[in-house]
Amino acid sequence: MAEAWSFQLPTNAPINWTNAATLISVAILVGTELIGAGAAAGWAIGGLFQIGDLATHALETIFILLALTGLFYFLRAAIRHEPIRG
């Protein structure tokens, strides 16, 4: 009986340290920018509309979570273009 799913086993290729260092550096740079922008946007919107500390912190949290989601998808695309193994 044929398998409905086909899975590829991971390769034992050596780690390409140049690509790994590039991806780590990009993750730090882009992550810092996105999280800082998310926190600043929540703080600015909270202050502009004077919605109180609790709501301002909630906005900051929401924007930071959106920034982390964006960072996750960005790094997934970056790893596709700069594979760590191989």
C-alpha positions in Angstrom: 0.0 0.0 0.0 1.4 3.4 -1.0 2.0 6.0 1.6 -0.2 9.0 1.4 2.4 11.3 2.9 6.0 11.5 2.0 8.5 12.9 4.6 12.1 13.8 3.9 14.6 12.8 6.5 16.9 15.5 7.7 20.3 15.6 6.0 23.5 15.2 7.8 25.1 18.1 5.9 27.5 20.3 7.8 26.4 23.6 9.2 27.2 26.6 7.0 28.5 28.9 9.7 28.5 32.0 7.4 24.8 31.6 6.7 24.1 30.8 10.4 25.9 34.0 11.5 24.1 36.0 8.9 20.7 34.7 10.0 21.5 35.3 13.7 22.6 38.8 13.0 19.5 39.5 10.9 17.2 38.1 13.6 18.8 40.4 16.2 18.6 43.5 14.0 15.1 43.0 12.6 13.8 41.7 15.9 15.0 44.7 17.8 13.6 47.1 15.3 10.2 45.4 15.2 9.8 45.0 18.9 10.9 48.6 19.5 8.5 49.9 16.9 5.7 47.8 18.4 6.3 49.0 22.0 6.7 52.6 20.8 3.5 52.4 18.7 1.5 51.1 21.7 3.0 53.8 24.0 2.3 56.6 21.4 -1.3 55.5 20.8 -2.0 55.1 24.5 -0.6 58.6 25.2 -2.3 60.2 22.3 -5.8 59.0 23.2 -5.1 59.1 27.0 -6.5 55.6 27.6 -4.8 54.8 30.8 -1.8 52.7 31.9 -3.5 49.3 31.7 -4.9 49.8 28.2 -1.6 51.3 27.0 0.3 48.2 28.3 -2.3 46.0 26.6 -1.7 47.8 23.3 2.1 47.5 23.7 1.7 43.8 24.3 -0.5 43.3 21.3 1.9 45.2 19.0 4.9 43.3 20.4 3.1 40.0 19.7 2.4 41.2 16.2 6.1 42.1 15.8 7.2 38.7 17.0 4.8 37.0 14.5 6.2 39.2 11.7 9.8 38.2 12.8 8.8 34.5 12.8 7.6 34.7 9.2 10.5 36.9 8.1 13.0 34.4 9.5 11.2 31.5 7.9 11.6 33.2 4.5 15.2 34.1 5.2 16.1 30.5 6.1 14.6 29.3 2.8 16.9 31.6 1.0 20.0 31.1 3.2 19.9 27.5 4.4 21.8 26.7 7.5 22.7 23.2 6.4 24.3 22.5 3.1 
